[in-house]
Amino acid sequence: MSTILPVAQRGEAILNLTAAEVAKSELNSEWLNQLAVAMHATMTERNGVGIAAPQVYVSKRVIIVASRPNLRYPDAPEMDAVVMVNPEILERSEATVLGEEGCLSVPDERGQVARAETVKVRYLTLQGEPIETIYKGFTARIVQHEVDHLDGVLFIQRI
């Protein structure tokens, strides 16, 4: 059974930090793989559609994007979970969309946030393979929300 990690809550200092890049030496390591498994289990347990390492008290640039319908987001599209190491948003569409967001670190609040409709992202896999891809709609929103966490920004600061 996977480890469920505690989730940092609004007001905790780790959520305001800029997370450190994952070093080349950490790629494909047992530590990083275990972190990803525990982050995924924690996100699933709490009905999240994404999670960032700082939310589980690890100030590293690792996020998981995992849109799927659940109690918190019944209309979310279904996708396989993607672990992104050192993700970078290369391009954002000028077109923005307002959409409701919540956060595992701000459990009692949801709000309308304007986000780019489409983003182009570059990231590394857990093994260190570089990937460049484009996300649209709800998944683009998740990517932007989770990358914000890596930069110490909570969605409530964008409302």
DSSP file (Angstrom, degrees, kcal/mol; ACC not computed):
  #  RESIDUE AA STRUCTURE BP1 BP2  ACC     N-H-->O    O-->H-N    N-H-->O    O-->H-N    TCO  KAPPA ALPHA  PHI   PSI    X-CA   Y-CA   Z-CA
    1    1 A M              0   0    0      0, 0.0     2,-0.1     0, 0.0     0, 0.0   0.000 360.0 360.0 360.0 140.8    0.0    0.0    0.0
    2    2 A S        -     0   0    0      1,-0.1     2,-0.3    35,-0.1    36,-0.1  -0.405 360.0-105.3 -78.1 152.0    1.2    3.5   -0.9
    3    3 A T        -     0   0    0     -2,-0.1     2,-0.6     1,-0.0    39,-0.3  -0.577  23.9-145.3 -75.0 131.7    2.1    6.1    1.7
    4    4 A I        -     0   0    0     -2,-0.3    35,-0.1    37,-0.1    34,-0.1  -0.899  22.1-149.9 -96.9 123.2   -0.4    8.9    2.1
    5    5 A L        -     0   0    0     -2,-0.6     2,-0.1    33,-0.5    52,-0.1  -0.579  18.4-103.3 -93.7 153.8    1.5   12.0    3.0
    6    6 A P        -     0   0    0      0, 0.0     2,-0.5     0, 0.0    -1,-0.1  -0.474  36.4-132.5 -68.6 147.7    0.4   15.0    5.1
    7    7 A V        -     0   0    0     -2,-0.1    49,-0.2    49,-0.1    48,-0.1  -0.910  15.0-121.5-109.9 126.3   -0.6   18.0    3.0
    8    8 A A        -     0   0    0     47,-3.3     2,-0.3    -2,-0.5     3,-0.1  -0.345  30.7-141.7 -61.8 141.5    0.7   21.5    3.8
    9    9 A Q    >   -     0   0    0      1,-0.1     3,-2.3    97,-0.1     6,-0.2  -0.758  31.0 -75.2-110.0 155.1   -2.1   24.0    4.5
   10   10 A R  T 3  S+     0   0    0     95,-2.7    -1,-0.1    -2,-0.3     3,-0.1  -0.095 119.0  35.9 -44.7 136.5   -2.5   27.6    3.6
   11   11 A G  T 3  S+     0   0    0      1,-0.4     2,-0.3    -3,-0.1    -1,-0.3   0.147  84.6 123.2 100.9 -19.3   -0.3   29.8    5.8
   12   12 A E    X   -     0   0    0     -3,-2.3     3,-1.6     1,-0.1    -1,-0.4  -0.617  66.5-129.1 -80.4 137.1    2.5   27.2    6.1
   13   13 A A  G >  S+     0   0    0     -2,-0.3     3,-2.3     1,-0.3     4,-0.5   0.804 100.7  67.2 -56.7 -36.7    5.9   28.7    4.9
   14   14 A I  G >  S+     0   0    0      1,-0.3     3,-0.9     2,-0.2    -1,-0.3   0.803  93.9  60.5 -58.9 -27.8    6.7   25.9    2.5
   15   15 A L  G <  S+     0   0    0     -3,-1.6    -1,-0.3     1,-0.2    -2,-0.2   0.625 102.8  52.2 -75.4 -11.6    3.8   26.9    0.2
   16   16 A N  G <  S+     0   0    0     -3,-2.3    -1,-0.2    -4,-0.3    -2,-0.2   0.463  91.8  97.4-100.2  -3.0    5.4   30.4   -0.2
   17   17 A L  S <  S-     0   0    0     -3,-0.9     2,-0.7    -4,-0.5   135,-0.2  -0.463  77.7-118.6 -86.3 156.3    8.8   29.2   -1.3
   18   18 A T        -     0   0    0    133,-0.2   133,-0.2    -2,-0.1   132,-0.1  -0.862  42.0-124.8 -87.2 121.1   10.2   28.8   -4.9
   19   19 A A        -     0   0    0    131,-3.0    41,-0.2    -2,-0.7     2,-0.2  -0.323  21.1-112.1 -71.0 149.6   10.9   25.1   -5.1
   20   20 A A  B     -a   60   0A   0     39,-2.1    41,-2.2     1,-0.1    66,-0.1  -0.480  33.2-103.4 -79.2 149.4   14.4   23.9   -6.1
   21   21 A E        -     0   0    0     39,-0.2     2,-0.5    -2,-0.2    -1,-0.1  -0.367  37.0-108.0 -65.0 150.3   15.0   22.1   -9.4
   22   22 A V        -     0   0    0     39,-0.3    -1,-0.1     1,-0.1     2,-0.1  -0.727  40.7-124.5 -78.7 127.8   15.4   18.4   -9.2
   23   23 A A    >>  -     0   0    0     -2,-0.5     3,-1.6     1,-0.1     4,-0.8  -0.355  14.5-115.2 -75.0 154.3   19.1   17.7   -9.8
   24   24 A K  G >4 S+     0   0    0      1,-0.3     3,-1.1     2,-0.2    -1,-0.1   0.881 117.1  59.2 -53.4 -39.3   20.3   15.4  -12.6
   25   25 A S  G 34 S+     0   0    0      1,-0.2    -1,-0.3     3,-0.0    -3,-0.0   0.709 101.8  54.6 -65.9 -19.2   21.7   13.0  -10.0
   26   26 A E  G X4 S+     0   0    0     -3,-1.6     3,-1.7     3,-0.1     6,-0.4   0.653  82.9 107.8 -88.4 -16.3   18.2   12.7   -8.5
   27   27 A L  T << S+     0   0    0     -3,-1.1   100,-0.2    -4,-0.8     3,-0.1  -0.351  90.2   7.5 -64.6 141.6   16.6   11.6  -11.8
   28   28 A N  T 3  S+     0   0    0     98,-3.1    -1,-0.3     1,-0.2     2,-0.2   0.684  98.7 143.0  61.7  19.9   15.6    7.9  -11.9
   29   29 A S    <>  -     0   0    0     -3,-1.7     4,-2.4    97,-0.2    -1,-0.2  -0.547  64.6-120.5 -89.0 157.4   16.5    7.6   -8.2
   30   30 A E  H  > S+     0   0    0      1,-0.2     4,-2.6     2,-0.2     5,-0.2   0.894 114.3  56.0 -58.2 -41.0   14.6    5.4   -5.8
   31   31 A W  H  > S+     0   0    0      1,-0.2     4,-2.2     2,-0.2    -1,-0.2   0.929 109.5  43.5 -58.5 -49.0   13.9    8.6   -3.7
   32   32 A L  H  > S+     0   0    0     -6,-0.4     4,-2.3     2,-0.2    -1,-0.2   0.904 114.1  50.4 -67.4 -41.5   12.3   10.4   -6.6
   33   33 A N  H  X S+     0   0    0     -4,-2.4     4,-2.1     1,-0.2    -1,-0.2   0.907 111.8  48.0 -63.2 -41.3   10.3    7.4   -7.7
   34   34 A Q  H  X S+     0   0    0     -4,-2.6     4,-2.5    -5,-0.2    -1,-0.2   0.883 109.3  53.5 -67.1 -37.8    9.0    6.9   -4.2
   35   35 A L  H  X S+     0   0    0     -4,-2.2     4,-2.9    -5,-0.2     5,-0.2   0.937 109.2  49.1 -59.6 -46.5    8.1   10.5   -3.9
   36   36 A A  H  X S+     0   0    0     -4,-2.3     4,-2.4     1,-0.2    -2,-0.2   0.903 111.6  48.6 -61.8 -42.2    6.0   10.3   -7.1
   37   37 A V  H  X S+     0   0    0     -4,-2.1     4,-2.3     2,-0.2    -1,-0.2   0.924 114.4  45.4 -63.8 -44.4    4.2    7.2   -5.9
   38   38 A A  H  X S+     0   0    0     -4,-2.5     4,-2.4     2,-0.2   -33,-0.5   0.887 112.3  51.3 -67.8 -39.0    3.4    8.8   -2.5
   39   39 A M  H  X S+     0   0    0     -4,-2.9     4,-2.6    -5,-0.2    -2,-0.2   0.922 111.2  48.5 -62.1 -43.3    2.3   12.1   -4.1
   40   40 A H  H  X S+     0   0    0     -4,-2.4     4,-2.5    -5,-0.2    -2,-0.2   0.915 112.2  48.1 -63.8 -43.4    0.0   10.2   -6.5
   41   41 A A  H  X S+     0   0    0     -4,-2.3     4,-2.5     2,-0.2    -1,-0.2   0.898 112.8  48.7 -64.0 -40.4   -1.5    8.2   -3.6
   42   42 A T  H  X S+     0   0    0     -4,-2.4     4,-1.5   -39,-0.3    -2,-0.2   0.917 112.4  47.9 -65.7 -44.7   -2.0   11.3   -1.6
   43   43 A M  H  <>S+     0   0    0     -4,-2.6     5,-3.2     2,-0.2    -2,-0.2   0.921 113.7  47.0 -61.7 -45.4   -3.7   13.1   -4.5
   44   44 A T  H ><5S+     0   0    0     -4,-2.5     3,-1.6     1,-0.2    -2,-0.2   0.918 109.1  54.2 -63.8 -44.8   -6.0   10.2   -5.2
   45   45 A E  H 3<5S+     0   0    0     -4,-2.5    -1,-0.2     1,-0.3    -2,-0.2   0.826 113.5  42.7 -58.1 -34.1   -6.9    9.8   -1.6
   46   46 A R  T 3<5S-     0   0    0     -4,-1.5    -1,-0.3    -5,-0.1    -2,-0.2   0.206 114.8-112.1-102.0  15.3   -8.0   13.4   -1.4
   47   47 A N  T < 5 +     0   0    0     -3,-1.6    25,-0.2     1,-0.2    -3,-0.2   0.849  62.9 156.9  58.5  37.0   -9.8   13.5   -4.7
   48   48 A G      < -     0   0    0     -5,-3.2    -1,-0.2    -6,-0.2     3,-0.1  -0.508  41.7-155.8 -87.0 161.7   -7.3   15.8   -6.3
   49   49 A V  S    S+     0   0    0      1,-0.3    17,-3.0    -2,-0.2     2,-0.3   0.293  81.7  10.0-114.8   3.6   -6.6   16.2  -10.0
   50   50 A G  E     -B   65   0B   0     15,-0.2    -1,-0.3    -7,-0.1     2,-0.3  -0.952  62.2-168.9-170.3 159.8   -3.1   17.4   -9.5
   51   51 A I  E     -B   64   0B   0     13,-1.8    13,-2.7    -2,-0.3     2,-0.4  -0.980  10.5-147.5-156.9 148.9   -0.5   17.8   -6.8
   52   52 A A  E >   -B   63   0B   0     -2,-0.3     3,-1.8    11,-0.2     4,-0.5  -0.932  27.5-118.9-120.4 145.8    2.9   19.6   -6.3
   53   53 A A  G > >S+     0   0    0      9,-2.9     5,-2.0    -2,-0.4     3,-1.9   0.840 110.6  62.5 -53.3 -39.4    5.8   18.4   -4.2
   54   54 A P  G > 5S+     0   0    0      0, 0.0     3,-1.6     0, 0.0    -1,-0.3   0.810  93.8  65.0 -58.4 -25.2    5.7   21.5   -1.9
   55   55 A Q  G < 5S+     0   0    0     -3,-1.8   -47,-3.3     1,-0.3    -2,-0.2   0.742 104.5  44.8 -68.5 -20.9    2.2   20.5   -0.9
   56   56 A V  G < 5S-     0   0    0     -3,-1.9    -1,-0.3    -4,-0.5   -49,-0.1  -0.050 129.2 -95.9-111.7  30.9    3.7   17.4    0.7
   57   57 A Y  T < 5S+     0   0    0     -3,-1.6     2,-0.5     1,-0.2    -2,-0.1   0.751  90.2 119.8  66.9  28.6    6.6   19.3    2.4
   58   58 A V      < -     0   0    0     -5,-2.0     2,-2.3    -6,-0.1    -2,-0.2  -0.945  53.3-153.0-123.0 109.3    9.2   18.6   -0.4
   59   59 A S        +     0   0    0     -2,-0.5   -39,-2.1    -5,-0.1     2,-0.3  -0.412  54.2 117.9 -84.5  68.0   10.4   21.8   -1.9
   60   60 A K  B    S-a   20   0A   0     -2,-2.3     2,-2.0   -41,-0.2    -7,-0.3  -0.928  76.6-104.9-130.7 154.2   11.3   20.3   -5.3
   61   61 A R  S    S+     0   0    0    -41,-2.2    25,-3.6    -2,-0.3     2,-0.4  -0.515  72.7 125.3 -83.9  76.2   10.0   21.0   -8.8
   62   62 A V  E     + C   0  85B   0     -2,-2.0    -9,-2.9    23,-0.2     2,-0.3  -0.999  29.5 170.6-133.7 129.4    7.8   17.9   -9.2
   63   63 A I  E     -BC  52  84B   0     21,-2.4    21,-3.1    -2,-0.4     2,-0.4  -0.938  22.1-146.1-132.9 159.2    4.1   18.0  -10.1
   64   64 A I  E     -BC  51  83B   0    -13,-2.7   -13,-1.8    -2,-0.3     2,-0.5  -0.997   7.6-164.5-123.2 132.9    1.5   15.4  -11.0
   65   65 A V  E     +BC  50  82B   0     17,-2.4    17,-2.6    -2,-0.4   -15,-0.2  -0.978  22.0 157.1-115.3 120.4   -1.3   16.3  -13.5
   66   66 A A        -     0   0    0    -17,-3.0    15,-0.2    -2,-0.5     2,-0.2  -0.487  17.6-171.1-148.5  67.9   -4.0   13.7  -13.3
   67   67 A S        +     0   0    0     13,-0.2    12,-1.9    11,-0.1   -18,-0.1  -0.426  24.4 140.9 -65.7 132.7   -7.4   14.9  -14.5
   68   68 A R        -     0   0    0     10,-0.2     8,-0.2    -2,-0.2     5,-0.2  -0.926  56.7 -90.6-164.6 150.0  -10.3   12.5  -13.9
   69   69 A P        +     0   0    0      0, 0.0     2,-0.3     0, 0.0     6,-0.1  -0.426  60.4 144.8 -64.6 135.8  -13.9   12.8  -12.8
   70   70 A N        -     0   0    0      3,-0.9     6,-0.2    -2,-0.1     5,-0.0  -0.894  64.6 -74.7-154.9-174.2  -14.3   12.6   -9.0
   71   71 A L  S    S+     0   0    0     -2,-0.3   -24,-0.0     1,-0.2    -1,-0.0   0.860 130.1  42.5 -59.0 -37.1  -16.4   14.1   -6.2
   72   72 A R  S    S+     0   0    0      1,-0.3    -1,-0.2   -25,-0.2   -24,-0.1   0.822 130.4  24.3 -80.8 -30.6  -14.6   17.5   -6.4
   73   73 A Y    >   +     0   0    0     -5,-0.2     3,-1.7     1,-0.1    -3,-0.9  -0.637  67.1 169.3-134.0  74.8  -14.5   17.7  -10.2
   74   74 A P  T 3  S+     0   0    0      0, 0.0    -1,-0.1     0, 0.0    -3,-0.1   0.764  79.7  47.0 -62.7 -25.3  -17.3   15.6  -11.6
   75   75 A D  T 3  S+     0   0    0     -7,-0.1    -2,-0.0    -6,-0.1     0, 0.0   0.301  80.8 130.1-100.3  10.7  -16.9   16.9  -15.1
   76   76 A A    <   -     0   0    0     -3,-1.7     2,-0.1    -8,-0.2    -3,-0.0  -0.356  62.3-113.2 -65.7 141.2  -13.1   16.6  -15.4
   77   77 A P        -     0   0    0      0, 0.0     2,-0.4     0, 0.0    -1,-0.1  -0.391  32.1-111.0 -70.0 154.8  -11.8   14.8  -18.5
   78   78 A E        +     0   0    0    -10,-0.2     2,-0.3    -2,-0.1   -10,-0.2  -0.728  48.3 153.4 -89.6 131.2  -10.1   11.4  -18.0
   79   79 A M        -     0   0    0    -12,-1.9     2,-0.2    -2,-0.4     3,-0.1  -0.982  47.5 -97.5-149.4 158.9   -6.3   11.2  -18.6
   80   80 A D        -     0   0    0     -2,-0.3   -13,-0.2     1,-0.1   -15,-0.1  -0.555  54.0 -97.6 -72.6 143.4   -3.4    9.1  -17.4
   81   81 A A        -     0   0    0     -2,-0.2     2,-0.5   -15,-0.2   -15,-0.2  -0.378  38.4-156.1 -63.0 138.0   -1.5   10.7  -14.6
   82   82 A V  E     -C   65   0B   0    -17,-2.6   -17,-2.4    -2,-0.1     2,-0.6  -0.978   4.4-152.1-120.2 123.8    1.6   12.5  -15.8
   83   83 A V  E     -C   64   0B   0     -2,-0.5     2,-0.5   -19,-0.2   -19,-0.2  -0.843  15.3-164.4 -92.3 125.5    4.6   13.1  -13.4
   84   84 A M  E     -C   63   0B   0    -21,-3.1   -21,-2.4    -2,-0.6     2,-0.5  -0.951   5.2-162.1-116.4 123.3    6.5   16.3  -14.5
   85   85 A V  E    S-CD  62 124B   0     39,-2.6    39,-2.7    -2,-0.5   -23,-0.2  -0.890  77.9  -7.4-103.4 131.5    9.9   17.0  -13.2
   86   86 A N  E    S-     0   0B   0    -25,-3.6    -1,-0.2    -2,-0.5   -24,-0.1   0.911  88.3-164.3  50.7  50.5   11.2   20.6  -13.5
   87   87 A P  E     -     0   0B   0      0, 0.0     2,-0.4     0, 0.0    36,-0.2  -0.347   9.0-168.9 -68.3 146.5    8.2   21.6  -15.6
   88   88 A E  E     - D   0 122B   0     34,-2.4    34,-2.6    -2,-0.0     2,-0.8  -0.996  20.3-137.6-135.7 127.4    8.4   24.9  -17.5
   89   89 A I  E     + D   0 121B   0     -2,-0.4    32,-0.2    32,-0.2     3,-0.1  -0.785  24.0 178.7 -85.9 112.8    5.6   26.7  -19.2
   90   90 A L  E     +     0   0B   0     30,-2.7     2,-0.3    -2,-0.8    -1,-0.2   0.856  64.5  11.6 -84.0 -38.2    7.1   27.8  -22.5
   91   91 A E  E     - D   0 120B   0     29,-1.3    29,-2.6     2,-0.0     2,-0.4  -0.997  57.8-164.1-143.4 145.6    4.0   29.4  -24.0
   92   92 A R  E     - D   0 119B   0     -2,-0.3    27,-0.2    27,-0.2     4,-0.1  -0.989  30.1-115.3-125.4 138.5    0.6   30.5  -22.8
   93   93 A S        -     0   0    0     25,-2.7    24,-0.1    -2,-0.4    -2,-0.0  -0.362  16.4-130.6 -66.8 151.8   -2.3   31.3  -25.2
   94   94 A E  S    S+     0   0    0     22,-0.1     2,-0.3     2,-0.1    -1,-0.1   0.847  89.8  88.1 -68.7 -32.6   -3.5   34.9  -25.1
   95   95 A A        -     0   0    0     21,-0.1    22,-2.9    23,-0.0    23,-0.4  -0.493  66.5-166.9 -68.1 129.2   -7.0   33.5  -24.8
   96   96 A T  E     -F  116   0C   0     20,-0.3     2,-0.4    -2,-0.3    20,-0.2  -0.830   8.7-153.5-116.8 159.2   -7.9   32.9  -21.1
   97   97 A V  E     -F  115   0C   0     18,-2.9    18,-2.3    -2,-0.3     2,-0.4  -0.993  13.3-134.1-131.4 136.3  -10.7   31.0  -19.5
   98   98 A L  E     +F  114   0C   0     -2,-0.4     2,-0.3    16,-0.2    16,-0.2  -0.746  38.6 161.4 -84.4 136.3  -12.4   31.5  -16.1
   99   99 A G  E     -F  113   0C   0     14,-1.5    14,-2.8    -2,-0.4     2,-0.3  -0.993  41.8 -97.6-154.5 156.6  -12.8   28.3  -14.3
  100  100 A E  E     -F  112   0C   0     -2,-0.3     2,-0.4    12,-0.2    12,-0.2  -0.562  41.4-175.2 -78.6 134.2  -13.4   27.1  -10.8
  101  101 A E  E     +F  111   0C   0     10,-2.7    10,-2.1    -2,-0.3     2,-0.3  -0.953  11.4 178.4-128.2 150.6  -10.4   25.9   -8.8
  102  102 A G  E     -     0   0C   0     -2,-0.4     2,-0.3     8,-0.2     8,-0.1  -0.778  14.6-147.2-132.2-179.5   -9.9   24.4   -5.5
  103  103 A C  E >   -F  106   0C   0      3,-0.5     3,-1.3     6,-0.5     6,-0.2  -0.980  22.5-133.7-156.4 138.8   -6.7   23.2   -3.8
  104  104 A L  T 3  S+     0   0    0     -2,-0.3   -97,-0.1     1,-0.3    -1,-0.1   0.754 113.4  52.4 -64.0 -22.4   -5.7   20.4   -1.4
  105  105 A S  T 3  S+     0   0    0      1,-0.2   -95,-2.7   -96,-0.1    -1,-0.3   0.535 115.1  40.2 -90.3  -7.1   -3.8   23.1    0.6
  106  106 A V  E X  S+F  103   0C   0     -3,-1.3     3,-1.7   -97,-0.2    -3,-0.5  -0.553  73.7 166.0-133.7  66.4   -6.9   25.4    0.8
  107  107 A P  E 3   +     0   0C   0      0, 0.0    -1,-0.1     0, 0.0    -2,-0.1   0.709  68.1  53.8 -64.6 -22.3   -9.6   22.8    1.4
  108  108 A D  E 3  S+     0   0C   0     -3,-0.1     2,-0.4    -6,-0.0    -6,-0.0   0.358 102.2  64.0 -96.2   7.0  -12.4   25.2    2.5
  109  109 A E  E <   +     0   0C   0     -3,-1.7    -6,-0.5    -6,-0.2     2,-0.3  -0.978  46.7 176.3-137.9 144.6  -12.3   27.5   -0.6
  110  110 A R  E     +     0   0C   0     -2,-0.4     2,-0.3    -8,-0.1    -8,-0.2  -0.954  15.7 171.4-134.1 157.2  -12.9   27.5   -4.3
  111  111 A G  E     -F  101   0C   0    -10,-2.1   -10,-2.7    -2,-0.3     2,-0.5  -0.995  38.1 -94.3-161.6 163.8  -12.8   30.3   -6.7
  112  112 A Q  E     -F  100   0C   0     -2,-0.3     2,-0.4   -12,-0.2   -12,-0.2  -0.723  42.6-176.7 -84.0 124.5  -12.9   31.5  -10.3
  113  113 A V  E     -F   99   0C   0    -14,-2.8   -14,-1.5    -2,-0.5     2,-0.5  -0.983  23.5-133.1-126.1 133.5   -9.4   31.9  -11.7
  114  114 A A  E     +F   98   0C   0     -2,-0.4     2,-0.3    44,-0.4   -16,-0.2  -0.746  36.1 169.3 -83.8 126.0   -8.5   33.2  -15.2
  115  115 A R  E     -F   97   0C   0    -18,-2.3   -18,-2.9    -2,-0.5    26,-0.1  -0.934  43.0 -88.0-133.2 156.4   -5.9   30.9  -16.8
  116  116 A A  E     -F   96   0C   0     -2,-0.3   -20,-0.3   -20,-0.2    28,-0.1  -0.401  32.9-137.4 -60.2 140.2   -4.5   30.6  -20.3
  117  117 A E  S    S+     0   0    0    -22,-2.9    20,-1.9     1,-0.2     2,-0.4   0.839  87.0  27.0 -70.5 -33.1   -6.7   28.2  -22.4
  118  118 A T  E     - E   0 136B   0    -23,-0.4   -25,-2.7    18,-0.2     2,-0.4  -0.989  67.9-174.8-133.4 138.5   -3.6   26.5  -23.9
  119  119 A V  E     -DE  92 135B   0     16,-2.5    16,-2.7    -2,-0.4     2,-0.5  -0.987  18.4-145.0-132.3 146.2   -0.1   26.0  -22.5
  120  120 A K  E     -DE  91 134B   0    -29,-2.6   -30,-2.7    -2,-0.4   -29,-1.3  -0.951  28.6-170.0-106.3 125.6    3.0   24.5  -24.0
  121  121 A V  E     -DE  89 133B   0     12,-3.1    12,-2.5    -2,-0.5     2,-0.4  -0.918  18.0-163.6-123.7 140.4    5.1   22.7  -21.4
  122  122 A R  E     +DE  88 132B   0    -34,-2.6   -34,-2.4    -2,-0.4     2,-0.3  -0.984  28.4 146.7-117.8 134.7    8.5   21.2  -21.3
  123  123 A Y  E     - E   0 131B   0      8,-2.4     8,-3.1    -2,-0.4     2,-0.4  -0.945  41.3-111.1-153.6 172.7    9.4   18.8  -18.5
  124  124 A L  E     -DE  85 130B   0    -39,-2.7   -39,-2.6    -2,-0.3     2,-0.1  -0.860  26.7-127.2-108.5 147.4   11.5   15.7  -17.6
  125  125 A T    >   -     0   0    0      4,-2.1     3,-1.7    -2,-0.4   -97,-0.1  -0.332  41.2 -94.0 -76.8 173.3   10.1   12.3  -16.9
  126  126 A L  T 3  S+     0   0    0      1,-0.3   -98,-3.1   -43,-0.2   -97,-0.2   0.791 131.2  53.3 -59.3 -26.8   11.2   10.6  -13.7
  127  127 A Q  T 3  S-     0   0    0   -100,-0.2    -1,-0.3   -99,-0.1  -100,-0.1   0.555 124.5-105.3 -85.6  -8.3   13.9    8.9  -15.8
  128  128 A G    <   +     0   0    0     -3,-1.7    -2,-0.1     1,-0.3  -101,-0.1   0.545  68.3 148.8  97.7   8.2   15.1   12.3  -17.1
  129  129 A E        -     0   0    0      1,-0.1    -4,-2.1    -5,-0.0    -1,-0.3  -0.634  47.1-125.3 -77.0 128.0   13.6   12.1  -20.6
  130  130 A P  E     -E  124   0B   0      0, 0.0     2,-0.4     0, 0.0    -6,-0.2  -0.550  30.2-174.7 -76.3 137.0   12.7   15.5  -21.9
  131  131 A I  E     -E  123   0B   0     -8,-3.1    -8,-2.4    -2,-0.3     2,-0.4  -0.985  11.8-168.7-129.9 139.4    9.1   15.9  -23.1
  132  132 A E  E     +E  122   0B   0     -2,-0.4     2,-0.3   -10,-0.2   -10,-0.2  -0.998  24.5 152.5-126.6 128.9    7.4   18.9  -24.8
  133  133 A T  E     -E  121   0B   0    -12,-2.5   -12,-3.1    -2,-0.4     2,-0.4  -0.962  38.1-121.0-152.1 165.7    3.7   18.9  -25.1
  134  134 A I  E     -E  120   0B   0     -2,-0.3     2,-0.4   -14,-0.2   -14,-0.2  -0.935  21.5-166.8-115.5 133.4    0.6   21.1  -25.3
  135  135 A Y  E     -E  119   0B   0    -16,-2.7   -16,-2.5    -2,-0.4     2,-0.3  -0.922   5.7-167.1-117.2 146.0   -2.3   21.0  -22.9
  136  136 A K  E >>  -E  118   0B   0     -2,-0.4     3,-1.0   -18,-0.2     4,-0.8  -0.893  47.1 -13.8-127.1 157.7   -5.7   22.6  -23.4
  137  137 A G  H 3> S+     0   0    0    -20,-1.9     4,-1.9    -2,-0.3     3,-0.2  -0.215 124.9   2.4  62.3-133.6   -8.7   23.4  -21.3
  138  138 A F  H 3> S+     0   0    0      1,-0.2     4,-2.1     2,-0.2    -1,-0.2   0.864 133.7  51.2 -62.3 -39.2   -9.0   21.8  -17.9
  139  139 A T  H <> S+     0   0    0     -3,-1.0     4,-2.3     1,-0.2    -1,-0.2   0.879 108.1  52.6 -68.1 -34.8   -5.6   20.0  -18.1
  140  140 A A  H  X S+     0   0    0     -4,-0.8     4,-2.3   -23,-0.2    -1,-0.2   0.896 108.1  52.9 -62.7 -38.7   -3.9   23.3  -19.0
  141  141 A R  H  X S+     0   0    0     -4,-1.9     4,-2.5     2,-0.2    -2,-0.2   0.917 108.1  49.5 -61.4 -44.8   -5.5   24.8  -15.9
  142  142 A I  H  X S+     0   0    0     -4,-2.1     4,-2.9     1,-0.2     5,-0.3   0.939 109.6  51.5 -61.1 -46.8   -4.1   22.0  -13.7
  143  143 A V  H  X S+     0   0    0     -4,-2.3     4,-2.6     1,-0.2     5,-0.2   0.930 112.7  45.4 -56.2 -47.0   -0.6   22.5  -15.2
  144  144 A Q  H  X S+     0   0    0     -4,-2.3     4,-2.0     1,-0.2    -1,-0.2   0.895 113.0  50.4 -65.9 -39.7   -0.7   26.2  -14.4
  145  145 A H  H  X S+     0   0    0     -4,-2.5     4,-1.3     2,-0.2    -2,-0.2   0.925 114.4  43.6 -63.2 -45.5   -2.1   25.7  -10.9
  146  146 A E  H  X S+     0   0    0     -4,-2.9     4,-1.2     2,-0.2    -2,-0.2   0.885 111.5  52.3 -72.0 -38.2    0.6   23.1  -10.0
  147  147 A V  H  X S+     0   0    0     -4,-2.6     4,-1.0    -5,-0.3     3,-0.3   0.886 104.2  59.3 -63.8 -36.4    3.4   25.1  -11.6
  148  148 A D  H ><>S+     0   0    0     -4,-2.0     5,-2.6     1,-0.2     3,-1.1   0.915 100.0  56.5 -54.3 -43.0    2.2   28.1   -9.5
  149  149 A H  H ><5S+     0   0    0     -4,-1.3     3,-1.5     1,-0.3    -1,-0.2   0.878 102.2  55.1 -57.2 -37.4    2.8   25.9   -6.4
  150  150 A L  H 3<5S+     0   0    0     -4,-1.2  -131,-3.0    -3,-0.3    -1,-0.3   0.747 109.6  47.8 -68.5 -21.6    6.4   25.5   -7.4
  151  151 A D  T <<5S-     0   0    0     -3,-1.1    -1,-0.3    -4,-1.0    -2,-0.2   0.236 122.8-104.5-102.1  11.7    6.7   29.3   -7.5
  152  152 A G  T < 5S+     0   0    0     -3,-1.5     2,-0.5  -135,-0.2    -3,-0.2   0.752  77.3 133.0  76.4  24.5    5.1   29.8   -4.1
  153  153 A V      < -     0   0    0     -5,-2.6     2,-0.3    -6,-0.1    -1,-0.2  -0.931  40.6-156.9-114.4 130.1    1.7   31.0   -5.4
  154  154 A L    >   -     0   0    0     -2,-0.5     3,-2.0     1,-0.1     4,-0.3  -0.759  29.3-117.4 -98.3 150.5   -1.7   29.7   -4.3
  155  155 A F  G >  S+     0   0    0     -2,-0.3     3,-2.1     1,-0.3     4,-0.4   0.807 111.3  67.5 -57.9 -30.8   -4.7   30.0   -6.5
  156  156 A I  G >  S+     0   0    0      1,-0.3     3,-0.6     2,-0.2    -1,-0.3   0.726  91.7  62.2 -64.8 -19.5   -6.4   32.3   -4.0
  157  157 A Q  G <  S+     0   0    0     -3,-2.0    -1,-0.3     1,-0.2    -2,-0.2   0.612 102.8  51.8 -76.6 -11.7   -3.8   34.9   -4.8
  158  158 A R  G <         0   0    0     -3,-2.1   -44,-0.4    -4,-0.3    -1,-0.2   0.434 360.0 360.0-103.3  -2.3   -5.1   35.0   -8.4
  159  159 A I    <         0   0    0     -3,-0.6    -1,-0.2    -4,-0.4    -2,-0.1   0.486 360.0 360.0 -81.2 360.0   -8.7   35.6   -7.6
